[in-house]
């Protein structure tokens, strides 16, 4: 069986030149390299020095430089938002509740960062229920904002000041404030002391919004 | 002229063929189980040795080293003897090779589920097994080179060049990536740390694909394809050019697995550019395979062997186009850590490696068993079921990869992550995971058809095999080469400097004929190619200081954290979790600050991972309270609805081995981690205290009492430390008064603790 050699093209239409060797009957043609193969190979080789020149010694941006540019653009946008908000007061937080975009952001932050301990609907799990009228660290929006920022390390509540950006801290605090009285399923038993939230004393609420306080309705969030 | 009479040893080929099939079925069954676990995590059964993190390495090791490895050995032992007109050098070495390799596989199949691992992908096996692999590989090499030395065919055929490249390169990769310091019979820690370890691992990982799943299979293709088609190879010159370019360029491409990581940018650029250059050398193999079939395409319709070969080589062409594509940085940004990579490797593994192996086995069977194949129809059915299986598998998983990659990168109009919850991106994949299960089942069903066919064919074998005798003259002492063809340029009367004619000769490839009759020279040149290509990247990676800028606040792990890290390694957490935040806003928003090279200097081995089935963990430290981790390890779905992570409830009860800590620390000190004598002497005490602290907090937070001696506490200590060093204040301006040892120096553990 091994003495039989491979049979060349029976039609004989090819100009292939068969080399004068065989290994276990396997013969080889002396065909040239396909032209397109050679061209593509040299193109890929030629691209290499150009790429290095452009990205490592020229104007091309490498990953970290690109990242820095993206971050600066985003911070600029955020700084504008913050300047528009002014000093953070109870009324600032209450006002954000009517801003659908901020509430949307707040909900997303809550669901990704807070829900692992407080539950998807703030019903409480490892951490306390945030929808009832009992409070461990104060009922006011500014209390919530402070707790989110600084955390309560001895009880396992993290400080988010370094992890979230300023606008995100505001959005999530305000969102938590908006959940008061929202009666989620499977609520955790109340913890802390019963306390009613007082309406912001420092300013008139923005037009079109009900006065703050314990009765403030949750902003329509979908 | 004397003529020698000899015969070939086909018994060893029969053995290797049988185990190829057996281990193929085992490896694919484990693959099916882990695929099912991703779709239905309850199938981890809460049993430690059935959890995904331990079984996935078993799957990869079994299909790469047991299935593909034995297939290579079967094909090499069959073809080498015939191509050289010589029986194998030593039947004893063949037997040692066979039984040694099977023993290694059994050892892997036992130790991996038990959690004995070095924690580096495709190189998980612990040091005693690593040494056995190196020894058996040497036995194989001696057997092959011994056969070459006794050959009766003067020139080496292209298949053998590929076999030599495999022998040399796999030995080099395996030895240098596996260098580790033992800390006991079943545990060792990589000699390299962080960035350097990552570099070595992917130099190995990429080239294991190159030199265990590509070069030997190309060698097999060059033998079995022309044999099955009964046609000459398309182009001898193409085989020379693509062999040398492939062997030299493959080695450089490893860093394309580490784009956007803490690996220096120059290495990443080289990895990408060489991958792109590798495209045509790879396609040279595809062309020589497919174009060999010119004039006999009609045979493909009738012959299942050729069908398997055609689809195999087509998948080879597809994967080797996709490889360069994925290595382009901007594509990699989307594809990396997603299922796209999984689809890519499976189109290569199931298509190229699997189908080439099956075609080879169907071709070998009548020859090995001296009888007709039992059922050609069943072989045809195997081909179709297998092909449909591959298509279902890869289409579903390409879709999963693209879906998840795009979801991870998506921002909403306000500039926030659109899918901030990682699990949202997981849940979207579950239907595609089920399609993969169906595809994988079909593929496995095809392999079982092959098994039935082989068993039935074997039953029809003759009572005793006729061993045919062959005749050939020995190599003459002197050899008069054919004269090289005259220079076409000279003949045409073109006048050039001598260099011009030399270049013409170089590009004509005629000089290569002389190398083919000098195995030593050929082997040395292959070695020069792979070693020089390696050193061009390895030397700068290890010597240039600025590659890894030091971060002053990065300190060694505390004794308890180090123990937790050992649990993390042992459970194979890296199979699903990366520890590498890329500098992309979509990742820093999700995970936190991007990873810096200096953060990993004490990580023996690195744990950057390659696939995010779950979220990145580099910045998980301090993100959740201890109790969150306890509850999450107990039952991930109680914390995250829809999570597909297996539960690790036993970790709450499994006792931590405090007594082993000093030894682990001494091993790390020998590797260069600056633990002082005092650190090691006080290690158990320190670990006990830290464990008590964590267990106390868990109890205060309302969790279970008395966890201070459980494994979960060590794991939590490690997780809470992850990625926190860079945000720790400088030790010099530390406000708290850290304990100071008598010498007035802060010991490293105390520094670590003073955060």
Interface residues (C-beta under 8 A of the other chain):
Chain A: X1 X2 X6 X7 X8 X9 X10 X11 X14 X16 X18 X19 X20 X21 X23 X24 X25 X26 X27 X28 X29 X30 X31 X32 X33 X34 X37 X40 X41 X44 X45 X47 X48 X51 X52 X55 X56 X62 X63 X64 X66 X67 X70 X71 X74 X77 X78 X101 X104 X105 X108 X109 X111 X112 X116 X117 X120 X125 X126 X154 X155 X156 X157 X158 X162 X163
Chain B: X79 X82 X83 X85 X153 X155 X157 X222 X223 X226 X227 X229 X230 X231 X232 X233 X234 X235 X236 X237 X238 X239 X241 X245 X259 X260 X265 X266 X269 X272 X273 X274 X276 X277 X279 X280 X281 X283 X284 X287 X294 X295 X329 X367 X414 X415 X416 X417 X420 X421 X468 X470 X482 X582 X583 X584 X585 X588 X592 X594 X622 X623 X624 X625 X626 X627 X628 X631 X632 X639 X640 X641 X697 X700 X701 X702 X727
